[in-house]
Amino acid sequence: MPAVTRSSNLGPMYPGENITFTCSVDKSSGWEYVWYHDGEEIHSSIKTTYNISAIAQSSKGDY
């Protein structure tokens, strides 16, 4: 079963900070990763990470 982890501190995030989301799945699975923000698709990739540089108020929500 895929597990998503946030590879940053566990405290609050502030505007201007960077954040990386990582989805850990067996690399031999051939999966494609689709990232969503508040239910809307925002990124599709074969990479296991999604980065947000310099988060802003608009970055808040569910991923």
Order of alpha helices (4+ residues) and beta strands (2+ residues): beta-beta-beta-beta-beta
